[in-house]
């Protein structure tokens, strides 16, 4: 090839140097993505994040790099139910019937309650999800599970989204959701009440999945918060800063809820034009 030995070895060293530099850059990117996720992202989400940032890296290589860097995501744990369905209040039919993928925003909301352990006692969290984008559109935290807890979450959702009448609101058969005050709140907002079958958590799977992610990614790594106030601050950051804006959701083709909503809005505007 009319090349001297010195030229060949110089090319080889340069090639290896580029390979090493690329590996170093990916080490920084992958570690940063992993830490930003709270040590929760696996190779697939890391690959999607790198792709979104226009950083070339295959999923197989991301997997190998994470193994070399000893970056392992935390795992799910089981958690107990908080539903009190032993009451004589009227129960709504299961209108949703596990149709968890509506095609438009502000057409189906889903709500539920979970608990967070602290050294001061339980902190209860109620959320309202828009099932189209899986975005948390309303939430409330209290040291009790009375109806005021879920009412505050619904009020936030209504104030933020200002949905038209006819939204389907799905929940379990808990006494908080079946209460007269909460049902009146739904009626005033023009919402249609739907409830899961008794003892069937799969009828409200998206919200259960959100709670599982919250506990896997935030609660279990901390083990237990010292005060309710610290737990509230951490949960606020998780919902508003991480989950809604940045966390890539497998159901949304690995977009964050806000990115998915923005893309959905762009598509509807282009069709209208």
C-alpha positions as a Markdown table, in Angstrom:
| # | Residue | x | y | z |
|---|---|---|---|---|
| 1 | Unk | 0.0 | 0.0 | 0.0 |
| 2 | Unk | 3.1 | 2.2 | -0.3 |
| 3 | Unk | 3.0 | 3.1 | 3.4 |
| 4 | Unk | 6.0 | 3.0 | 5.8 |
| 5 | Unk | 5.9 | 0.9 | 9.0 |
| 6 | Unk | 6.0 | 4.1 | 11.0 |
| 7 | Unk | 2.9 | 5.5 | 9.3 |
| 8 | Unk | 1.0 | 2.2 | 9.9 |
| 9 | Unk | 1.8 | 2.1 | 13.6 |
| 10 | Unk | 0.9 | 5.8 | 14.0 |
| 11 | Unk | -2.5 | 5.1 | 12.4 |
| 12 | Unk | -3.0 | 2.2 | 14.7 |
| 13 | Unk | -2.2 | 4.2 | 17.8 |
| 14 | Unk | -4.5 | 7.0 | 16.6 |
| 15 | Unk | -7.3 | 4.5 | 16.0 |
| 16 | Unk | -7.0 | 3.0 | 19.5 |
| 17 | Unk | -6.8 | 6.5 | 20.9 |
| 18 | Unk | -10.1 | 7.4 | 19.3 |
| 19 | Unk | -11.7 | 4.2 | 20.6 |
| 20 | Unk | -10.5 | 5.0 | 24.1 |
| 21 | Unk | -11.7 | 8.6 | 23.9 |
| 22 | Unk | -15.2 | 7.4 | 22.7 |
| 23 | Unk | -15.3 | 5.0 | 25.6 |
| 24 | Unk | -14.4 | 7.7 | 28.1 |
| 25 | Unk | -17.1 | 10.1 | 26.7 |
| 26 | Unk | -19.7 | 7.3 | 26.9 |
| 27 | Unk | -18.6 | 6.6 | 30.5 |
| 28 | Unk | -19.4 | 10.2 | 31.4 |
| 29 | Unk | -22.7 | 10.2 | 29.6 |
| 30 | Unk | -23.9 | 6.9 | 30.9 |
| 31 | Unk | -22.9 | 7.6 | 34.5 |
| 32 | Unk | -24.6 | 11.1 | 34.3 |
| 33 | Unk | -27.8 | 9.6 | 32.9 |
| 34 | Unk | -27.8 | 6.9 | 35.5 |
| 35 | Unk | -27.2 | 9.2 | 38.4 |
| 36 | Unk | -29.8 | 11.7 | 37.2 |
| 37 | Unk | -32.4 | 8.9 | 37.1 |
| 38 | Unk | -31.7 | 8.3 | 40.8 |
| 39 | Unk | -29.9 | 5.0 | 40.0 |
| 40 | Unk | -33.1 | 3.6 | 38.4 |
| 41 | Unk | -32.5 | 3.5 | 34.7 |
| 42 | Unk | -31.5 | 0.2 | 33.1 |
| 43 | Unk | -29.7 | -0.3 | 29.7 |
| 44 | Unk | -32.8 | 0.3 | 27.6 |
| 45 | Unk | -33.7 | 3.7 | 29.1 |
| 46 | Unk | -30.0 | 4.7 | 29.1 |
| 47 | Unk | -29.9 | 3.8 | 25.4 |
| 48 | Unk | -33.0 | 5.8 | 24.7 |
| 49 | Unk | -31.6 | 8.8 | 26.7 |
| 50 | Unk | -28.3 | 8.7 | 24.7 |
| 51 | Unk | -30.2 | 8.5 | 21.5 |
| 52 | Unk | -32.3 | 11.5 | 22.4 |
| 53 | Unk | -29.1 | 13.4 | 23.1 |
| 54 | Unk | -27.6 | 12.3 | 19.7 |
| 55 | Unk | -24.9 | 10.3 | 21.4 |
| 56 | Unk | -24.2 | 7.2 | 19.2 |
| 57 | Unk | -24.3 | 4.0 | 21.3 |
| 58 | Unk | -26.1 | 0.7 | 20.8 |
| 59 | Unk | -28.2 | -0.9 | 23.5 |
| 60 | Unk | -25.7 | -3.9 | 23.7 |
| 61 | Unk | -22.8 | -1.5 | 24.2 |
| 62 | Unk | -24.7 | 0.4 | 26.8 |
| 63 | Unk | -25.4 | -2.8 | 28.6 |
| 64 | Unk | -21.8 | -3.8 | 28.5 |
| 65 | Unk | -20.6 | -0.4 | 29.7 |
| 66 | Unk | -23.1 | -0.4 | 32.6 |
| 67 | Unk | -21.8 | -3.9 | 33.6 |
| 68 | Unk | -18.2 | -2.6 | 33.5 |
| 69 | Unk | -19.1 | 0.5 | 35.5 |
| 70 | Unk | -21.2 | -1.7 | 38.0 |
| 71 | Unk | -24.3 | 0.5 | 37.5 |
| 72 | Unk | -27.3 | -1.6 | 38.6 |
| 73 | Unk | -30.8 | -0.2 | 38.8 |
| 74 | Unk | -32.8 | -0.8 | 42.0 |
| 75 | Unk | -35.6 | -3.4 | 41.9 |
| 76 | Unk | -39.3 | -3.2 | 42.8 |
| 77 | Unk | -40.7 | -4.4 | 46.1 |
| 78 | Unk | -44.3 | -5.3 | 47.0 |
| 79 | Unk | -46.4 | -2.8 | 48.9 |
| 80 | Unk | -49.7 | -3.1 | 50.8 |
| 81 | Unk | -53.1 | -1.9 | 49.7 |
| 82 | Unk | -54.7 | 1.1 | 51.3 |
| 83 | Unk | -58.2 | 0.6 | 50.1 |
| 84 | Unk | -61.1 | 0.6 | 52.6 |
| 85 | Unk | -63.9 | -1.0 | 50.6 |
| 86 | Unk | -65.8 | -2.2 | 53.6 |
| 87 | Unk | -68.6 | 0.4 | 53.6 |
| 88 | Unk | -72.2 | 0.7 | 52.6 |
| 89 | Unk | -71.7 | 3.7 | 50.2 |
| 90 | Unk | -72.9 | 3.5 | 46.6 |
| 91 | Unk | -70.3 | 2.1 | 44.2 |
| 92 | Unk | -70.0 | 3.2 | 40.6 |
| 93 | Unk | -69.7 | 0.6 | 37.8 |
| 94 | Unk | -66.4 | -0.2 | 36.1 |
| 95 | Unk | -66.9 | 2.0 | 33.1 |
| 96 | Unk | -63.2 | 2.2 | 32.2 |
| 97 | Unk | -63.0 | -1.6 | 32.0 |
| 98 | Unk | -59.1 | -1.5 | 31.7 |
| 99 | Unk | -59.1 | 0.7 | 28.6 |
| 100 | Unk | -55.9 | 2.4 | 29.8 |
| 101 | Unk | -54.8 | 4.0 | 26.5 |
| 102 | Unk | -57.2 | 6.9 | 25.6 |
| 103 | Unk | -56.3 | 8.7 | 22.4 |
| 104 | Unk | -56.8 | 12.3 | 23.7 |
| 105 | Unk | -55.7 | 14.3 | 26.8 |
| 106 | Unk | -58.2 | 15.2 | 29.5 |
| 107 | Unk | -60.6 | 12.4 | 28.6 |
| 108 | Unk | -59.8 | 9.8 | 31.3 |
| 109 | Unk | -58.3 | 10.4 | 34.8 |
| 110 | Unk | -57.3 | 7.7 | 37.3 |
| 111 | Unk | -56.7 | 8.2 | 41.0 |
| 112 | Unk | -55.5 | 6.3 | 44.0 |
| 113 | Unk | -53.8 | 6.5 | 47.4 |
| 114 | Unk | -50.6 | 5.1 | 48.7 |
| 115 | Unk | -48.6 | 5.5 | 51.9 |
| 116 | Unk | -45.0 | 6.6 | 52.7 |
| 117 | Unk | -43.3 | 5.6 | 56.0 |
| 118 | Unk | -41.5 | 8.2 | 58.0 |
| 119 | Unk | -40.1 | 8.4 | 61.5 |
| 120 | Unk | -43.1 | 10.6 | 62.4 |
| 121 | Unk | -45.6 | 8.1 | 61.1 |
| 122 | Unk | -47.3 | 7.5 | 57.8 |
| 123 | Unk | -47.6 | 10.1 | 55.1 |
| 124 | Unk | -50.4 | 9.4 | 52.6 |
| 125 | Unk | -50.2 | 10.4 | 48.9 |
| 126 | Unk | -53.1 | 10.7 | 46.6 |
| 127 | Unk | -52.6 | 11.3 | 42.8 |
| 128 | Unk | -54.6 | 11.9 | 39.7 |
| 129 | Unk | -53.1 | 10.7 | 36.4 |
| 130 | Unk | -54.2 | 11.6 | 32.9 |
| 131 | Unk | -54.2 | 8.2 | 31.3 |
| 132 | Unk | -53.4 | 9.4 | 27.8 |
| 133 | Unk | -50.0 | 10.9 | 28.8 |
| 134 | Unk | -49.6 | 9.2 | 32.3 |
| 135 | Unk | -48.8 | 12.6 | 33.6 |
| 136 | Unk | -49.6 | 13.3 | 37.3 |
| 137 | Unk | -52.0 | 16.2 | 36.9 |
| 138 | Unk | -53.0 | 16.4 | 40.6 |
| 139 | Unk | -51.6 | 15.3 | 43.9 |
| 140 | Unk | -52.0 | 15.8 | 47.6 |
| 141 | Unk | -50.1 | 14.7 | 50.7 |
| 142 | Unk | -51.5 | 14.5 | 54.3 |
| 143 | Unk | -51.0 | 12.5 | 57.5 |
| 144 | Unk | -54.5 | 11.0 | 57.1 |
| 145 | Unk | -56.5 | 9.2 | 54.5 |
| 146 | Unk | -59.8 | 11.1 | 54.9 |
| 147 | Unk | -61.8 | 12.4 | 51.9 |
| 148 | Unk | -60.0 | 15.8 | 52.1 |
| 149 | Unk | -56.8 | 14.0 | 50.8 |
| 150 | Unk | -58.3 | 12.8 | 47.5 |
| 151 | Unk | -60.4 | 15.9 | 47.1 |
| 152 | Unk | -57.3 | 18.1 | 47.2 |
| 153 | Unk | -55.7 | 16.0 | 44.5 |
| 154 | Unk | -58.7 | 16.2 | 42.3 |
| 155 | Unk | -59.1 | 20.0 | 42.9 |
| 156 | Unk | -55.5 | 20.5 | 41.7 |
| 157 | Unk | -56.1 | 18.4 | 38.6 |
| 158 | Unk | -59.2 | 20.5 | 37.7 |
| 159 | Unk | -57.5 | 23.8 | 38.4 |
| 160 | Unk | -54.5 | 22.9 | 36.3 |
| 161 | Unk | -56.1 | 21.2 | 33.3 |
| 162 | Unk | -59.6 | 22.9 | 33.3 |
| 163 | Unk | -61.1 | 19.9 | 31.5 |
| 164 | Unk | -64.4 | 20.0 | 29.6 |
| 165 | Unk | -67.3 | 18.1 | 31.0 |
| 166 | Unk | -67.5 | 14.4 | 30.4 |
| 167 | Unk | -64.1 | 13.3 | 31.7 |
| 168 | Unk | -64.1 | 9.7 | 33.0 |
| 169 | Unk | -62.7 | 9.5 | 36.5 |
| 170 | Unk | -61.6 | 6.0 | 37.6 |
| 171 | Unk | -60.7 | 4.9 | 41.1 |
| 172 | Unk | -61.0 | 2.0 | 43.5 |
| 173 | Unk | -64.0 | 1.4 | 45.7 |
| 174 | Unk | -62.4 | 3.1 | 48.7 |
| 175 | Unk | -64.7 | 5.0 | 51.1 |
| 176 | Unk | -62.9 | 8.3 | 50.2 |
| 177 | Unk | -63.9 | 8.0 | 46.5 |
| 178 | Unk | -67.4 | 6.6 | 47.2 |
| 179 | Unk | -68.1 | 9.4 | 49.8 |
| 180 | Unk | -70.9 | 11.8 | 49.2 |
| 181 | Unk | -68.6 | 14.8 | 49.2 |
| 182 | Unk | -66.2 | 13.4 | 46.6 |
| 183 | Unk | -69.0 | 12.2 | 44.3 |
| 184 | Unk | -70.5 | 15.7 | 44.6 |
| 185 | Unk | -67.2 | 17.1 | 43.6 |
| 186 | Unk | -67.1 | 14.9 | 40.5 |
| 187 | Unk | -70.7 | 15.8 | 39.6 |
| 188 | Unk | -70.0 | 19.5 | 39.9 |
| 189 | Unk | -67.0 | 19.1 | 37.6 |
| 190 | Unk | -69.1 | 17.2 | 35.1 |
| 191 | Unk | -67.0 | 14.0 | 35.5 |
| 192 | Unk | -68.3 | 10.4 | 35.2 |
| 193 | Unk | -67.4 | 8.1 | 38.0 |
| 194 | Unk | -65.9 | 4.7 | 37.3 |
| 195 | Unk | -64.6 | 2.2 | 40.0 |
| 196 | Unk | -62.5 | -0.9 | 39.9 |
| 197 | Unk | -64.0 | -4.2 | 40.9 |
| 198 | Unk | -63.6 | -5.1 | 44.6 |
| 199 | Unk | -60.2 | -6.3 | 45.4 |
| 200 | Unk | -58.9 | -6.1 | 41.9 |
| 201 | Unk | -55.8 | -3.8 | 41.7 |
| 202 | Unk | -55.3 | -4.6 | 37.9 |
| 203 | Unk | -58.4 | -2.5 | 37.2 |
| 204 | Unk | -56.3 | 0.6 | 38.1 |
| 205 | Unk | -53.0 | -0.7 | 36.9 |
| 206 | Unk | -51.5 | 2.6 | 35.6 |
| 207 | Unk | -51.7 | 4.3 | 39.0 |
| 208 | Unk | -50.4 | 1.2 | 40.7 |
| 209 | Unk | -47.5 | 1.2 | 38.3 |
| 210 | Unk | -46.8 | 4.9 | 39.1 |
| 211 | Unk | -46.7 | 4.1 | 42.8 |
| 212 | Unk | -44.4 | 1.1 | 42.2 |
| 213 | Unk | -42.0 | 3.4 | 40.3 |
| 214 | Unk | -42.1 | 6.0 | 43.0 |
| 215 | Unk | -41.3 | 3.5 | 45.7 |
| 216 | Unk | -38.7 | 1.7 | 43.7 |
| 217 | Unk | -36.9 | 4.9 | 42.6 |
| 218 | Unk | -37.4 | 7.2 | 45.6 |
| 219 | Unk | -38.7 | 5.6 | 48.8 |
| 220 | Unk | -36.8 | 2.3 | 49.0 |
| 221 | Unk | -33.3 | 3.8 | 48.4 |
| 222 | Unk | -33.9 | 6.2 | 51.3 |
| 223 | Unk | -35.4 | 3.3 | 53.4 |
| 224 | Unk | -37.3 | 5.8 | 55.6 |
| 225 | Unk | -37.6 | 9.6 | 55.8 |
| 226 | Unk | -36.9 | 11.3 | 59.2 |
| 227 | Unk | -39.9 | 13.7 | 58.9 |
| 228 | Unk | -43.0 | 14.0 | 56.8 |
| 229 | Unk | -41.8 | 17.4 | 55.6 |
| 230 | Unk | -38.6 | 15.8 | 54.1 |
| 231 | Unk | -40.7 | 13.1 | 52.5 |
| 232 | Unk | -43.1 | 15.8 | 51.0 |
| 233 | Unk | -40.2 | 17.7 | 49.5 |
| 234 | Unk | -38.7 | 14.6 | 48.0 |
| 235 | Unk | -42.0 | 13.4 | 46.5 |
| 236 | Unk | -42.7 | 16.9 | 45.1 |
| 237 | Unk | -39.3 | 16.9 | 43.3 |
| 238 | Unk | -39.9 | 13.3 | 42.1 |
| 239 | Unk | -43.3 | 14.2 | 40.6 |
| 240 | Unk | -42.8 | 17.7 | 39.3 |
| 241 | Unk | -39.1 | 17.8 | 38.4 |
| 242 | Unk | -38.3 | 14.1 | 37.4 |
| 243 | Unk | -41.4 | 12.0 | 36.6 |
| 244 | Unk | -43.6 | 14.5 | 34.7 |
| 245 | Unk | -40.7 | 16.3 | 32.9 |
| 246 | Unk | -37.8 | 13.9 | 32.4 |
| 247 | Unk | -38.6 | 10.2 | 33.2 |
| 248 | Unk | -38.9 | 8.1 | 30.1 |
| 249 | Unk | -42.1 | 6.0 | 30.1 |
| 250 | Unk | -42.2 | 2.7 | 28.3 |
| 251 | Unk | -45.9 | 3.1 | 27.5 |
| 252 | Unk | -45.1 | 6.4 | 25.8 |
| 253 | Unk | -42.4 | 5.0 | 23.5 |
| 254 | Unk | -39.9 | 6.2 | 26.0 |
| 255 | Unk | -40.9 | 9.8 | 26.1 |
| 256 | Unk | -41.6 | 11.7 | 29.3 |
| 257 | Unk | -45.2 | 12.6 | 30.0 |
| 258 | Unk | -44.6 | 16.3 | 29.1 |
| 259 | Unk | -42.7 | 15.5 | 26.0 |
| 260 | Unk | -45.5 | 13.1 | 24.9 |
| 261 | Unk | -48.1 | 15.8 | 25.5 |
| 262 | Unk | -46.1 | 18.4 | 23.6 |
| 263 | Unk | -45.8 | 16.0 | 20.6 |
| 264 | Unk | -49.5 | 15.2 | 20.8 |
| 265 | Unk | -50.4 | 18.9 | 20.7 |
| 266 | Unk | -48.1 | 19.5 | 17.8 |
| 267 | Unk | -49.7 | 16.7 | 15.8 |
| 268 | Unk | -53.2 | 18.0 | 16.5 |
| 269 | Unk | -52.2 | 21.5 | 15.5 |
| 270 | Unk | -50.6 | 20.4 | 12.3 |
| 271 | Unk | -53.8 | 18.4 | 11.4 |
| 272 | Unk | -55.9 | 21.4 | 12.1 |
| 273 | Unk | -53.8 | 23.6 | 9.9 |
